[in-house]
Amino acid sequence: MKLSHAVVVALLLSFLTPGFAQQTQPSAQQTAPTKEKQQPQTASQKNKDEVVRISTTLVQVDVAVTDRKGRPVTGLKPEEFEIYEDGRRQQITNFSYISSESAEAPAAPSTGSAKPNDKYPLPPPPMRLRPNQVRRTIALVVDDLTLTIESTPFVRQALKKFVDEQMQPGDLVAIIRTGVGLGALQMFTADKRVLYAAIERVRWSPSSSNTLHTFAAVTTNLVNPNSIAEILHQETKASQADPKTKIPERVTDELDKFRQEVFSIGTLGALHFVVRALRDLPGRKSIVLFSEGLRIYNREQSILRVRDALRNLTDLANRSSAVIYTMDARGLQPLTMTAADDLSGDFQGGFAEDQSKWISEAGAYNAARRNDFFESQEGLNYLAQQTGGFFIKNTNDLNGGIRRVLKDQESYYLIGFIPEESTFKRDKGRGFHDLKVKVTRAGVRVRTRSGFFGITDEEDKPLQKTFRQTLLAALTSPFNSGDIGLRLTSMLGFDPQKGAFVSSLLHIDANDLTFGQEANGQRKVSFEIAAFTFGDNGRVVDQSIRGYLVHMTEREYKHTLKAGIFYRVTLPIKKPGAYQLRTAVRDTASLKLGSANQFIEVPDIKKRRLMLSGMIVRGVTVDPARRSPANAQPAAQMTSTAEGKVEEEDPQASPAVRRFTRGMALEYAYMIYNARLYKATGRPQIETQLRLFRDGQQVFVGKVNAFNSGQQKDLTRLVAGGSLLLGNDLQPGDYALQLIVTDKLAREENRLSSQWIDFEIVK
């Protein structure tokens, strides 16, 4: 995408020396942050990631033990447990107690004492989690295939309250809807902005299982010809002879049964994708399903397709160390007749003449309603029990149910045994093996997984993933993942003619690429860069996949191994909303992959409200004599949007890598859009402020500075920037720089806008 000349010129800004002089030097003495703990991971810590193990040498499962009030029971010894496989007691060989309460996690974000606007406070920047910082992994699954318009607002309210009040540092969370497909799996994150965007998408759908409109798209090969189709055919002739003929009740019943089966399969299929996404994430995982029912029985008969899908799902969940908790989103429901029920059509003589019949029929309707309600809960209860979770029902306090789940995840026991030789023998049919755990101590309750199929974890994994599967796994990971080191920095911008765009700088670790040598002695490397933009519904909005072949001399090759390779990719954004940019790099020779991701929120610039572009930062060496950057230069190299290879003078301190040393000057640049103008002067009245955070804790608050627009002519897109001196006593670690801009001429609720960017201080 080529940008207009006006935008390129606007981005050719110099970092302002006055901005550098006005900022206070942040110091460790202001914050007293704790030092980084660089302790090696012990064997027991590494094994925590492998909660459930199924192999020929060890079967290990997690066990929850609570008292009658649901509180965890601690201090149990191995001799107080008994574990049985298919009714035969096994000798316990592995035993441990795991408590996440003592697990190391990032500190809670601190808003600090400075608030530019107390009425509309700005949240601190979200923290970027590393795999070893994940304390809890939680998937909140909204079954919008079954939700009614009545319960949907309550589910949305419970989700928002969870993010506001119950989500803790170290939590990796996804909010997923069963009705939107695999794309929703892009949403595992610690960034609350992503979760709020997902919550806004939770709405009642007219195509849910509570309407008949869904069946317009259902293919006829799924219909039982001996039930629905045959009955409808028989009734067609009668309907043609008498147009007033109503659709018989038995046809409606068959349609209802079929619809419930289809949506139950759809819900389980969505859960299957969620569990697979959780499989490669660390530690013990939780899935909370908000649903209005999951039928495994229909009247007196079992729905075989649903039962088979349930059994496969529970086995996958157990192997993935995922515990499924289910919650009836309907809450506490009256199971008697209501004002919405109309029974008048069943009686010709009126209530006085048919009183006994009316009472009998009303009682039958009540009984049928209760049976139908309880049948709809059986699948939810079964699913939770089979994976070691529990079913939350008949309560209007949905957040109270979430609290119970979070409390239940705080501690558990790991119990393992050596399985019998016959457990995994092929001639035994690889059937399902039941597990049961007992505790000899009185007054306790035990929950664990129901069992496993006679297939080891190694056999259950695909022998070789296709490129598509590998790429999908890399793109859907919530972390920077894969075998190639990749860092991503994205900047949001606006073009007057073509609208919003995202320009992304990529840094590729050249040591992870495969270099060949040509006959003339030059080196060459070939790789592909894929960039995908996902909308807040998890679907791909735009994508770019390009291949690159780079030739270089031996000297350039050695420099590249040290510095890495920098590339820029630009993608258009067609409409406002919340987006996730996910990139992947593939080495053509080795087929190794690396991935990175970043959340982008695109406001509607047409609303004429104050907004900011993304921030770009870099580190420069400070001249000790002048106390100013020694190699200051125009920021065009950082803010240019031309795609392709980029050259960086200092790779580590570049905008893409952002690893700075103490004593450097951190230079930043951004653009201000839609600032109001003062009528008397025709100029804006804007104030700026910086806040610095380390590991979620505020460590520095800058002064409020008046912004000087200087001689800029285009006042709808103001170029801004400055510098911040990094003190010599700042502790190494992860930092986030937050910029707060206030438009003093705008309405109070629209005065503030902020952006942030993370970086690292190294020794």
Secondary structure as GFF3:
##gff-version 3
##sequence-region A 1 763
A	DSSP	alpha_helix	5	11	.	.	.	ID=ss1
A	DSSP	alpha_helix	17	22	.	.	.	ID=ss2
A	DSSP	alpha_helix	28	31	.	.	.	ID=ss3
A	DSSP	alpha_helix	43	47	.	.	.	ID=ss4
A	DSSP	beta_strand	53	54	.	.	.	ID=ss5
A	DSSP	beta_strand	59	66	.	.	.	ID=ss6
A	DSSP	three_ten_helix	78	80	.	.	.	ID=ss7
A	DSSP	beta_strand	81	85	.	.	.	ID=ss8
A	DSSP	beta_strand	88	90	.	.	.	ID=ss9
A	DSSP	beta_strand	92	99	.	.	.	ID=ss10
A	DSSP	three_ten_helix	100	102	.	.	.	ID=ss11
A	DSSP	three_ten_helix	131	133	.	.	.	ID=ss12
A	DSSP	beta_strand	136	142	.	.	.	ID=ss13
A	DSSP	alpha_helix	152	161	.	.	.	ID=ss14
A	DSSP	pi_helix	162	166	.	.	.	ID=ss15
A	DSSP	beta_strand	171	177	.	.	.	ID=ss16
A	DSSP	three_ten_helix	182	187	.	.	.	ID=ss17
A	DSSP	alpha_helix	192	200	.	.	.	ID=ss18
A	DSSP	three_ten_helix	213	216	.	.	.	ID=ss19
A	DSSP	three_ten_helix	220	222	.	.	.	ID=ss20
A	DSSP	pi_helix	225	229	.	.	.	ID=ss21
A	DSSP	alpha_helix	230	241	.	.	.	ID=ss22
A	DSSP	alpha_helix	249	279	.	.	.	ID=ss23
A	DSSP	beta_strand	285	291	.	.	.	ID=ss24
A	DSSP	beta_strand	297	298	.	.	.	ID=ss25
A	DSSP	beta_strand	301	302	.	.	.	ID=ss26
A	DSSP	alpha_helix	304	319	.	.	.	ID=ss27
A	DSSP	beta_strand	322	328	.	.	.	ID=ss28
A	DSSP	three_ten_helix	344	346	.	.	.	ID=ss29
A	DSSP	alpha_helix	350	353	.	.	.	ID=ss30
A	DSSP	alpha_helix	355	386	.	.	.	ID=ss31
A	DSSP	beta_strand	391	392	.	.	.	ID=ss32
A	DSSP	alpha_helix	398	408	.	.	.	ID=ss33
A	DSSP	beta_strand	411	417	.	.	.	ID=ss34
A	DSSP	three_ten_helix	421	424	.	.	.	ID=ss35
A	DSSP	three_ten_helix	426	428	.	.	.	ID=ss36
A	DSSP	beta_strand	432	439	.	.	.	ID=ss37
A	DSSP	beta_strand	445	448	.	.	.	ID=ss38
A	DSSP	beta_strand	451	453	.	.	.	ID=ss39
A	DSSP	alpha_helix	457	460	.	.	.	ID=ss40
A	DSSP	alpha_helix	467	476	.	.	.	ID=ss41
A	DSSP	beta_strand	481	482	.	.	.	ID=ss42
A	DSSP	beta_strand	486	495	.	.	.	ID=ss43
A	DSSP	beta_strand	499	508	.	.	.	ID=ss44
A	DSSP	three_ten_helix	510	512	.	.	.	ID=ss45
A	DSSP	beta_strand	516	517	.	.	.	ID=ss46
A	DSSP	beta_strand	523	534	.	.	.	ID=ss47
A	DSSP	beta_strand	540	552	.	.	.	ID=ss48
A	DSSP	alpha_helix	554	563	.	.	.	ID=ss49
A	DSSP	beta_strand	565	573	.	.	.	ID=ss50
A	DSSP	beta_strand	577	587	.	.	.	ID=ss51
A	DSSP	beta_strand	593	602	.	.	.	ID=ss52
A	DSSP	three_ten_helix	605	607	.	.	.	ID=ss53
A	DSSP	beta_strand	611	612	.	.	.	ID=ss54
A	DSSP	beta_strand	616	620	.	.	.	ID=ss55
A	DSSP	beta_strand	622	623	.	.	.	ID=ss56
A	DSSP	beta_strand	628	629	.	.	.	ID=ss57
A	DSSP	alpha_helix	636	639	.	.	.	ID=ss58
A	DSSP	beta_strand	644	646	.	.	.	ID=ss59
A	DSSP	beta_strand	659	661	.	.	.	ID=ss60
A	DSSP	beta_strand	665	673	.	.	.	ID=ss61
A	DSSP	beta_strand	686	694	.	.	.	ID=ss62
A	DSSP	beta_strand	697	701	.	.	.	ID=ss63
A	DSSP	beta_strand	705	706	.	.	.	ID=ss64
A	DSSP	beta_strand	717	725	.	.	.	ID=ss65
A	DSSP	beta_strand	733	743	.	.	.	ID=ss66
A	DSSP	three_ten_helix	748	750	.	.	.	ID=ss67
A	DSSP	beta_strand	752	762	.	.	.	ID=ss68
###
